[in-house]
Amino acid sequence: MKKIGLVAVIVLVLLSVTVAWHRFRVPMKSLIFSIFPILRSEPVDQPIRFDHIHHKEVARLNCFFCHPYVREHRVAGIPNIELCRACHSTDAISRRPEALKVVEYVKAGRKIPWKRMYLLPEFVVFPHWIHIENKIDCSTCHGVTGTSDIPVRMVDRMYMEWCVDCHQKRGAATDCYGCHSS
């Protein structure tokens, strides 16, 4: 009799979790990510361990300097040696091991083979410029990416329900064609 009761409780809990997951996906994911914060982001193995903190706080560069297309296009753009050359053409400024790697790329005239951090499906349109016009801080979607000394991809907010929830909280449009147009 105790086995049947235990099985019934387990089935009831699993059923409740399944219903909660499908009915309240954003709050459930938020709860999971708050209980297990290590799941919020994942490191991205880049050819150079780019230190956003150093470039933001020491070099005083804003996001737009390295991501020039963010104000006008669907993608922000990936910085490369043309921008890096300004500070990393010699090892005079670049003393750190990762910065010396940049110097080597610049001296060789080779592009840095960055791995793309975020890639949305082709049927999703994310106009960065609209978010910038509405004064949405980059960290809203990119989280600790700009405040980390290692490249990380935020996985706790890269799904449609999170975006819709954010739009609803801010009174932004939730029309399907706003994000799912060609």
C-alpha positions in Angstrom: 0.0 0.0 0.0 2.9 2.3 0.8 4.4 1.7 -2.7 1.2 2.7 -4.4 1.0 5.9 -2.3 4.6 6.7 -3.1 4.1 6.0 -6.9 0.9 8.2 -6.8 2.8 11.1 -5.1 5.7 10.8 -7.7 3.2 10.7 -10.6 1.3 13.7 -9.2 4.5 15.7 -8.7 5.7 14.9 -12.2 2.3 15.8 -13.6 2.3 19.1 -11.7 5.8 20.0 -12.9 4.9 19.1 -16.5 1.8 21.3 -16.4 3.7 24.1 -14.6 6.5 23.9 -17.2 4.1 24.2 -20.2 1.7 26.7 -18.7 4.2 28.9 -16.8 7.4 28.4 -18.9 9.0 31.8 -18.2 8.4 31.7 -14.4 9.5 28.1 -14.2 12.8 28.8 -16.2 13.4 31.9 -14.1 12.9 29.8 -10.9 15.3 27.1 -12.2 17.9 29.7 -13.2 17.6 31.5 -9.8 18.1 28.2 -8.0 21.0 27.1 -10.2 22.6 30.3 -11.4 25.5 28.4 -13.0 23.0 27.3 -15.7 22.3 31.0 -16.8 25.4 31.2 -19.0 27.9 29.1 -20.8 31.5 30.0 -21.6 32.3 30.3 -25.3 35.7 29.1 -26.3 37.0 31.9 -28.4 40.5 32.2 -30.1 41.2 35.1 -27.7 39.8 35.4 -24.2 38.3 38.8 -24.8 38.0 40.8 -21.6 34.9 43.0 -21.9 35.5 44.5 -18.5 39.0 45.8 -19.4 37.8 47.3 -22.7 34.7 48.9 -21.1 36.3 50.2 -17.8 40.0 50.7 -18.6 39.9 51.6 -22.3 36.5 53.3 -21.9 35.0 51.8 -25.0 31.2 51.4 -25.3 29.5 48.5 -27.0 29.0 50.6 -30.2 32.7 51.0 -30.8 33.3 47.3 -31.3 29.8 46.4 -32.6 29.4 49.1 -35.2 26.3 47.8 -36.9 24.2 47.5 -33.8 22.5 50.9 -34.4 21.3 50.1 -37.9 21.2 46.4 -38.7 19.9 43.1 -37.6 23.3 42.0 -36.3 25.7 43.9 -34.1 28.8 43.0 -36.0 31.9 41.2 -34.9 35.0 43.4 -34.2 38.2 42.5 -36.0 41.7 43.6 -36.5 40.8 46.8 -38.3 39.4 48.1 -34.9 41.9 46.3 -32.7 44.9 47.8 -34.7 44.3 51.2 -33.0 45.6 49.9 -29.7 47.1 46.5 -30.5 49.5 47.2 -33.3 52.5 46.8 -31.1 53.2 45.2 -27.7 53.7 48.7 -26.2 50.2 48.7 -24.8 49.5 45.0 -25.0 51.3 43.4 -22.1 48.7 40.7 -21.2 49.0 37.3 -22.9 45.6 37.5 -24.6 46.4 41.0 -25.8 49.6 39.8 -27.3 47.6 37.2 -29.3 45.7 40.2 -30.8 49.0 41.9 -31.7 50.1 38.7 -33.5 46.9 38.7 -35.6 47.3 42.4 -36.4 50.9 42.0 -37.4 50.1 39.0 -39.6 47.1 40.9 -41.1 44.9 37.9 -40.3 41.3 38.1 -39.2 40.5 36.8 -35.7 38.3 33.7 -36.2 35.7 34.7 -33.6 32.9 32.3 -32.9 29.5 33.9 -33.1 28.0 34.2 -29.6 24.4 34.4 -30.5 22.7 33.1 -33.6 18.9 33.3 -33.9 17.0 31.1 -36.4 16.7 32.7 -39.8 12.9 33.2 -39.3 13.6 35.5 -36.3 14.4 39.1 -36.9 16.0 41.0 -34.0 16.4 44.7 -34.8 19.0 45.9 -32.3 18.4 49.5 -33.3 14.8 49.4 -32.1 15.9 48.2 -28.7 18.7 50.9 -28.6 16.2 53.6 -29.5 14.0 52.5 -26.7 17.0 52.7 -24.3 17.1 49.0 -23.6 20.5 48.3 -22.0 22.6 45.6 -23.8 22.8 43.6 -20.6 19.0 43.1 -20.7 19.5 40.4 -23.3 23.3 39.8 -23.1 23.5 39.7 -19.4 27.0 39.4 -18.0 28.6 39.3 -21.5 29.7 42.9 -21.2 30.7 42.6 -17.5 32.7 39.4 -17.7 36.4 38.8 -18.1 35.6 35.7 -20.2 33.3 35.4 -23.2 29.9 33.9 -22.1 26.7 33.3 -23.9 23.5 33.9 -21.8 21.2 30.9 -22.2 18.6 31.9 -19.6 17.0 34.4 -22.0 17.4 33.1 -25.5 14.0 31.7 -26.1 10.8 33.2 -27.5 8.8 33.1 -24.2 11.4 35.2 -22.5 11.3 37.8 -25.3 7.5 37.9 -25.3 7.4 38.3 -21.5 9.9 41.2 -21.7 7.8 42.9 -24.4 4.6 42.5 -22.3 6.3 43.9 -19.2 7.5 47.0 -21.2 4.2 47.4 -23.2 6.0 46.6 -26.5 4.4 45.0 -29.4 3.9 41.2 -29.3 2.6 41.0 -32.9 4.1 37.9 -34.5 5.2 39.7 -37.6 7.3 42.1 -35.6 9.9 39.4 -34.9 8.9 36.8 -37.5 9.0 38.6 -40.8 11.3 37.9 -43.7 
